[in-house]
Amino acid sequence: MTAQKLDGSGTLKAIKAELTERVAALREQGVVPGLGTVLVGDDPGSHWYVGAKHKDCAEIGIESIRVDLPGTSTQAEVEAAIDELNADPACTGFLVQQPTGLDEFALLSRVDPDKDVDGLHPVNLGRLVLGEEGSLPCTPLGCIELLRRHGIELRGAEVVVVGRGLTVGRPMGLLLTRRSENATATLCHTGTRDLAAHTRTADVVIAAAGVPGIITADMVKPGAAVLDVGVSRVDGKIAGDVADDVWETAGWVSPNPGGVGPMTRAMLLMNVVTMAERSLAAKASA
Ligand SMILES: Nc1nc(=O)c2c([nH]1)NC[C@@H]1CN(c3ccc(C(=O)N[C@@H](CCC(=O)O)C(=O)O)cc3)C=[N+]21
């Protein structure tokens, strides 16, 4: 038996088609969504990600504002760039590409929460905890959307998340345990005594540890869905958290590349559009 693919690249394409119509509708009402990015330094991976985001935007009618700063930039210089985007009406949402090598909490906190398309601003994470409307973190949201669009039931499901990183593992459980998802979430990490005992009970495993091949076939319940979120580089090639033999046991696996990565981009676009729609609704009711 071999697992079915959770196709992130194909799903990104489908979501882009849907968003193209929503962007056109916004433009008809005089709102032009514009995504800003702030990139610090010349890490090739970060450049690729940011380039991909702008290409995605161009395809669906979102304008782009790209701010590239040298690796020698100071905290104050990056904060000045953030202030400009906060004040720029053409920029309806933006992000600071991580890592910057600077004080990231200070940078995140400086972004206008209503322009925070990453969903990582402390106010938006707080809104998520409180159950209030805000922007949601792109990668965990992408995991949920990928499962949903492949017909995988989350209601009542046992979901085991591996890794407590701030962008994925930590907020994942908050999204999964909303009433709209109603999953049971277990968060495992390096302090977990018996990781395999947890993953073996899971209907869905979300592997976001950043440890190549940490999830092996013997750790997965037959038929389970396994999402490979981790991105490491081994000999210049992308290596995920999910070992190849998992395809023999699992019912569904997200490939890496081609799985959660493209879904992160899809949810970024979705956040840009949703936030622009909200700003229009707010204007209409004002
Ligand atoms: N403020 C901020 N927001 C982010 O969303 C953010 C960030 N910083 N820093 C880095 C991570 C990483 N990330 C990815 C986005 C797309 C792919 C992606 O599309 N990958 C493709 C191709 C990968 C390749 O071939 O190199 C794939 O998985 O198929 C991966 C990873 C966003 N991040």
Ligand as a Chemical Component Dictionary entry (heavy atoms), coordinates in Angstrom:
data_LIG
# 
_chem_comp.id                   LIG 
_chem_comp.type                 NON-POLYMER 
_chem_comp.pdbx_formal_charge   1 
_chem_comp.three_letter_code    LIG 
# 
loop_
_chem_comp_atom.comp_id 
_chem_comp_atom.atom_id 
_chem_comp_atom.alt_atom_id 
_chem_comp_atom.type_symbol 
_chem_comp_atom.charge 
_chem_comp_atom.model_Cartn_x 
_chem_comp_atom.model_Cartn_y 
_chem_comp_atom.model_Cartn_z 
_chem_comp_atom.pdbx_ordinal 
LIG N1  N1  N 0 7.908  36.339 8.020  1  
LIG C1  C1  C 0 8.014  35.144 7.491  2  
LIG N2  N2  N 0 6.927  34.555 6.970  3  
LIG C2  C2  C 0 7.009  33.317 6.409  4  
LIG O1  O1  O 0 5.996  32.761 5.943  5  
LIG C3  C3  C 0 8.287  32.665 6.372  6  
LIG C4  C4  C 0 9.380  33.330 6.925  7  
LIG N3  N3  N 0 9.213  34.559 7.484  8  
LIG N4  N4  N 0 10.600 32.750 6.918  9  
LIG C5  C5  C 0 10.836 31.470 6.322  10 
LIG C6  C6  C 0 9.596  30.606 6.288  11 
LIG C7  C7  C 0 9.638  29.498 5.268  12 
LIG N5  N5  N 0 8.545  29.742 4.366  13 
LIG C8  C8  C 0 8.280  29.004 3.202  14 
LIG C9  C9  C 0 7.470  29.476 2.201  15 
LIG C10 C10 C 0 7.291  28.773 1.037  16 
LIG C11 C11 C 0 7.910  27.565 0.825  17 
LIG C12 C12 C 0 7.721  26.858 -0.469 18 
LIG O2  O2  O 0 6.877  27.227 -1.247 19 
LIG N6  N6  N 0 8.512  25.811 -0.755 20 
LIG C13 C13 C 0 8.391  25.065 -1.989 21 
LIG C14 C14 C 0 9.688  24.975 -2.732 22 
LIG C15 C15 C 0 10.934 24.887 -1.903 23 
LIG C16 C16 C 0 12.232 24.847 -2.709 24 
LIG O3  O3  O 0 12.283 24.166 -3.755 25 
LIG O4  O4  O 0 13.215 25.476 -2.245 26 
LIG C17 C17 C 0 7.860  23.682 -1.651 27 
LIG O5  O5  O 0 7.859  23.277 -0.498 28 
LIG O6  O6  O 0 7.423  23.010 -2.583 29 
LIG C18 C18 C 0 8.696  27.058 1.822  30 
LIG C19 C19 C 0 8.863  27.753 3.008  31 
LIG C20 C20 C 0 7.921  30.896 4.724  32 
LIG N7  N7  N 1 8.461  31.411 5.820  33 
# 
loop_
_chem_comp_bond.comp_id 
_chem_comp_bond.atom_id_1 
_chem_comp_bond.atom_id_2 
_chem_comp_bond.value_order 
_chem_comp_bond.pdbx_ordinal 
LIG N1  C1  SING 1  
LIG C1  N2  DOUB 2  
LIG C1  N3  SING 3  
LIG N2  C2  SING 4  
LIG C2  O1  DOUB 5  
LIG C2  C3  SING 6  
LIG C3  C4  DOUB 7  
LIG C3  N7  SING 8  
LIG C4  N3  SING 9  
LIG C4  N4  SING 10 
LIG N4  C5  SING 11 
LIG C5  C6  SING 12 
LIG C6  C7  SING 13 
LIG C6  N7  SING 14 
LIG C7  N5  SING 15 
LIG N5  C8  SING 16 
LIG N5  C20 SING 17 
LIG C8  C9  SING 18 
LIG C8  C19 DOUB 19 
LIG C9  C10 DOUB 20 
LIG C10 C11 SING 21 
LIG C11 C12 SING 22 
LIG C11 C18 DOUB 23 
LIG C12 O2  DOUB 24 
LIG C12 N6  SING 25 
LIG N6  C13 SING 26 
LIG C13 C14 SING 27 
LIG C13 C17 SING 28 
LIG C14 C15 SING 29 
LIG C15 C16 SING 30 
LIG C16 O3  DOUB 31 
LIG C16 O4  SING 32 
LIG C17 O5  DOUB 33 
LIG C17 O6  SING 34 
LIG C18 C19 SING 35 
LIG C20 N7  DOUB 36 
# 
